[in-house]
Amino acid sequence: MHTSPDTVLAAGANLDFTLAQQLTVIALCALTAFISHMALAVFNDGVRPFMLDFIQGRSTRSATTAVSFGLSAGFIFGLGAPMALSTGVLNPWLVFLPTDILGILAPKKWLAPILGGAWGAVVVFGLNGANNLAHDLPVDFLTAMQQMSTPILFLFTLFPVLAITKQFGRKWGGIAAVAELALVVMTMKLWPNVFAGAIAMAVGVLMLIGLAVAKDLKQRKADRANGVEEIALADDPMASLFSASAARLRKYLPLFMVLGAGVCVLAQMHIFGGGEATSFLIAKGQYGEAAQVDFYRVFGFIPLIATTALASGAYGIAGFTLVYPIGYLMPNPILAAVVGALVFAVEVLALSYIGKFLGKLPSVRDSSEHLRSAITDTLQLAILFGSLMAANAMGAGLGILIVGGLYLLNEAMGRPVVRMAAAPAAVIVGGILLNVLYWLDLFTPIKA
């Protein structure tokens, strides 16, 4: 896959949605806000552990709203909005994090879907206006932000290598790195129209899972040989809590099935990407590769989502996120709705069994934590590097000074904006500042 600046996004950063797409986003935002109000699910993994106190009445609605806003605001305005504007593809930080907040905030059950639907309307009607306005400016910082696609797509390929190195040491990490590099080069040479990291990531993730399963099986064999018996689940003090949470979620199975259908349909419409790399792939029209990327991410999040859901009684708005890659590949919205509903039904019904299964495979659980950490590390570097490339494209040295300076200032101030979102937010602020300098006749825009 070649990503020269003039062909960065095949589909272009277009946020002009059809009526069906507009109605789907508005309806889904209304639904997710209602589900958040009911404390049945939230998208933010950091908020989910706080939901148990809210469900059991030990925390107020206003206090839980404050937690949700504090943990989500940086991602909404620093990552979700810039990514949507630069790719023309919606993302979960922009669509689902605000409905987390609005749903919990709403004092009445009927008000939650109204607030959620209103946010959906803002997204589908307001973003295109902001997008058109920004593209008409002398310094087009949104087009410059498309420079982020190359570092995000290629550096993201390395996340399995980092996870293997952290969990299994330098030797296995080195082997994984050589294997991935060889596969990337081979893919670029033999299949130039395929995302270069697709096969490499698949091999890396399979290698990590294989090493983890082998370690767990070896440990269980050693435990049996030494006469070590497993602790029965009934003796686990968390078992009763897990059981109650699973039962609570199963009670609302029809509602979760509607949610699964909605998220899967949104993904099928190809106006939504589940992650940073996925958004650029969807924008390029590479739906198969986007499905692969989001499928690999699932392995890093199943244990986290399953355990926090069982501990808190609140599920994930996107479930285990399997509905993302499935949705990208569905041929039509009707089939996507049916399959999405069935996937969510299986996930909710299997939640307690997944929890028990993960309890027997500690290395696999550790692998998921290493995967999430590696994904964060690779994306932080990729987004920072891509943001500096965008700064260079829109303002050369002055652009780098402003954007890099804002990022460093955010670090020095204790990160009021979360690190992942700080660089894209700096690009937008820097772009606005460069336009002001142009209007003051203090800056001449770089010619494309």
N, C-alpha and C positions, 0 to 999 in steps of 0.2 A: 504494500500500500504506500503510495507516494503522497505526501502532504505538502506540496509547495504552496507558498502563500496565496497564489492566485486560484488554487483549487482546494482551499482548506475545507469548505463545506459545500458538498454537492447540492444539498437541498436549500442552502441559503438560510440566513437567520430570519425566517418569516413566521410571524406570530398571528397571521390572519386565519382564524379558525372557521370551519364550516358551522352551520347551525347545529348539526348533530354533535359535533365535538364540543361546542359551547355548552349545550344542554347536559352532556355527559359530565363535563368538569363541574358545572354548577350542582348537579344532582349528587355527584360523588362527594363534593365538599360539604353539602348539607348532611349527607349520611354519616360521613366521618366525624363531623362536629357532634351529631346526635350520639354516636357511639362513644365518643370521648366524654360527653356529658354524663352518660350512663356509667362511666368508668369501666367500660368493657374492653377498650383498647386505646392505645396511644401510639403514635409513630416513634417518638423520641425514646430511645432505649434508656437514656439517663433519667427520664421522668417516671418510667414504669415502676421502679422500686418504691417510689413515693406514693403510688396509688393505693397500696394496702392500707396505710394509715387513713387515707381519704375514704376508702370503701368501708372501713370499720369505724368511721366517725371520730378518729383521733386527730384529724387535720381538717381545717375548714376549706371551703371551696376557694376562697380568696387566697389563702396561703398556698394551696396547690397550684392555683393559676400563676402566682408569683414565681414558683419554682419552674413551672413549664415555660413561662416567658423568659426567665433568666437563662435557661439552658437552651432555648431555641432561637432567640432573637438574632444572635450573631450569624447563625446558619441561614436564616430566612433572608436577611438583607445583605449579608456579606458573601453568601455562596449561592443560595437558591435563585435570587433575582438576577445577579450577574450571569450565572450559567444559562438561565432561560433566555436572557436578552442576547447573549453572544451566540447561542446555538439555534435558537428558534424552537427549542424543545423544552417542555415543562419537566419538572423534577420533583421528587418527594419533599424536599426542604421547602419549596415554594407552595406546594399544594397541601401537604398534610401537616406540617408543623404549625402553621397558623390555625388550622381547624382543631388541633390538639388544644391550643390556648383558648380559642373562642368557645369550644364545647365545654371545657371545664369552667370558664368564666360565666357562662349563661346561668342565671339563677333559676330559670324555668325550663322544663323539658321541651316545650314548644318553641322556645326562643333559640335554642341551640342550632337546629337545622336552618333557621332563617339567617342567623349570623354566618353559618358555614356557607350557605348558598350565596350570600352577599359577597363573601370573600372570593368564591368561585367566579362571580360576575366581574369582580375587580381584576382577577387574573386574566380572564378571556377577553374582556373589553378594554382594560386599561393598559396591559402590556404592549399591545400592538401600537397604541398611540405613542407611548414612551419610546418604543423601538423606532418608529418612523421619525420622531423628533430627533433622537440621538443620531440617526444616520444622516440627517440633514445638516448637522453641525459641521463647522469648518474642520474640527478635529474629531473624526469618527472613531471614538474609543471602542464602540461595540464591534466594529469590523476588526480593529486591532486585537480585541480579546480572542478572536478566533485563532490567534497564534498559540493559544494555550493547548490546542488539540494535540499537536505532535508530542510534546513532553508528557502530557497526561496519558496518552495511549501507549507510548513506548515504555515509559518508566513504570507504569502500572503493571506491565508484563512481569516485572521482577518480584512482585509481592510473594509468590510461593518460595523463591530463593531465600528471601529474608526470613520467612517463617521457618523454613528447614534449618537454616543456619542457627537461629535463636534456640530452636528446640533440640536439634540433633548434632550441632557442632560444625566446625569449619570444614571438615572433610566432606560430609554430605552436602553442606552448603556449596562448596566448590564444585562438586560433581553436578549439582543441580544448575549452577550458574553456567558451566560449560555446556551442558545439555540444552538449556534454554537459548543461549546465544547461537549455538549451532542450528537449532530449529528455527529461530528468527531469520537467520541468514538464508537457510534453505527455503523457507516460505517466501521470502522476498524475491528469491531467484526463480523458483519454480511456479509460484502462484502469486504474481504481483498484484492481482486484484483482491486478494484475501488479506484481512487484517493480520499483519505480520506476527503479532503476539498470540494469536488464537491457539495454535497447536502447542506452543511453548508453555502457555499458562495451564493448559489441560494436563500436560506431562508433569509440570511442577506440582499441581494440586494432587494428582494421583500419587505422585512420589511421596508427598507429605503424609497423605492418608495411609498409604501402604506402610510407611515407617512407623506411624503411630499405632496402627492395628497390630503390626508385628511385635512391637514393644509390649503392648497390653497382653497379647496372647502368651508371650514369653513369661511375663510377670505372673499371670494366672496359673500357668503350668508350674512355675516355681513355688507359688503359694500352696497349690495342691500337694506338691511333693513334700513341702514342709509342714503339712497338716493345718495350714491356716484356713479357717472357714470364713465365708462371707457373712457379713451382718445382715440379718433379715430386714426387709424393708419395714416391717411392722415395728421394729425396734428403733427406727429412725424418727427422731422427734419432729422432723420436717414432713414426714409422710402424711400426717393428718391435714396439715396446711395445704400440701400439694394436692391431696385428694379433694379437699373442699374447693380449691381454686379451679381444678379441672371440671368438677361438677357444675360450678357456677357458669363457666364458659359454655359447657355443653347445653345448658338450659336455654341459651340464646343462639343455638346452632342456626336456625333459619335466618336470623339477622346477619350472622357471620357469612352465610352462604351468599346473601345479597351483596355484602361487602366484597367478597372474593370475586363475584361476577363483575362488579363495577370496576375494580382495580384492573382486572384482566382485560376488560373492554377498553379501558383507557390506554393500556399498553398496546393493544391490538391496533388502535388508531394511529400509532406511530407519531404521536404528538407528545410523548412522555418517555423519559429515560430514567431508569432506577438509580443511576450513579453518574459520576463525573465522566468517566470514559464512555459509558453507555450513551450519554446524551450526544456526544460528538459522533459516535457510530450511527445512532438513529438519524442524526442530521445528515450524514453522508449517504443514508439509504442502505447501510450494511446491517440489516436486521438479524441475520444469522449470527454474525460476529457479536452483535450486541447481546443476543440471547446467551451465547457462550460465556461472555464476560460476567453477566449477572448470575448465571448458573454457578460459576466458580465461587462467586461471593457468598452464595447461600451456605457453603460449608463453614464459613467463618461466623455465620450469624445464627444458625439453628440452635446450637447449645445455649447461646446467650438469650435468645428470644424464648426458648422453651423453659429455661430455668427461671428467668424473671417473670414469665407469665404464670408459672406454677407457684412461685413465691408471692406474687402480688395479686393474682386474680384478674390481671388486665393483659390482654393479648396485644400483638402488634397489628397496626392498621393494615400493613401489607403482609401479615402472617410471617411465614419463613421467607418471603419475597420470591418464592417459586412462581407466583403468578406473573411476575415481570417477564422472565424469558419465555414462558409458555404463551403469554399474550402476544409478544413480538412475532411469534411464528404462526399464530392462528390465521386462517384464511378469511374469516369474517367475524363481525361482532357477536352474532348469535351463538356461534360455536364457542367463542371466547367466553361469553357469559356462562354457558353451561359448564365448560371445563373449569373456569375460575371458581364457580360455586362448588363443584365437586372437590377441587383441590383444597379449598378452605374447610369443607366438611371433613375430609380425611385428616387434615392437620389438627383440627380441634378435637376430633374423636381420638386421635392417636397421641395427644399431648402427654398424658400421664405415662403411656408406654415408652415414649421417647425419653422422658425424664428418667425412668428406671433403666433403660438401655444405656444412657449416657453415664449413669452412676457406676456401671460396670466397666467403662472404658475411659479411665482418667487421662490417658495420653491423648486420646481423640479430643476430649474436652480441652486439654491444654493446646492442642493444635488449632482449635478454633480461636482461642485467645491470641495465639501467635499470628494467625492469619489476619485477624482484625487489626492487630498492632502493625503488622507489615503493610496492610492496605493503607492505614493512616500515614505511616512513614513515607511510603512511595508517593502518595498523593500530595502530602505537604510539600515535598521537594518539587514535584512536577508542577503543582499549582503556583508555587513561588517562582520557579524558573519560567514557566509560561507567562506569568504576569509581568515579569521583567522583559520578556520578549515582546509582549504587548506594549509595554511602556516605551521600549525602543522604537517600535513601529509607529507609535503615535507622536513621540516627542524626542527621539534619539537620547542624547545624554541628559537633557533636562527632564525628559519623561522618566528615565531610570532614576534620576536624583529624587524626583517627587514621589514616585511609587515606592522605590526602595526605602526612602526616608520615612514615609508613612508607616511602612511595615516595621522598620526598626524602632520607630517611636512607639508603636503599639506594643512591641516586645518590652521596651524600657518602662512602659507605664503599667506593666503587669498583665498585658493582654486583655484589655476591655472588650476587644473583638477577638473571638477564638482564632487560633493560629491558621486553621484551614481556610477560614473566610477572610482573613485580614488582607491577603494579597489581592484577590479580585475586588474587594471593596476599595482598596487603595487605587486600583486601576480606574475605577469609576470616578472617585474623588479627583484623581490626577487628571483624568480626561476633562472633567468639568473645569478644573483650575486652568488647564491649558487653553480651553476655549475662552475663559475670562481674559487670560493674558493676550490672546489673539485680538479680542475686541478692544483691548487697551493698546493695541499696536505694539506689544512687547514680545510677540512670538509669531513666527511664520510656520504654518503647518507643513509637515513633510509630504512631498508628493508621492502618491502610491506608485 
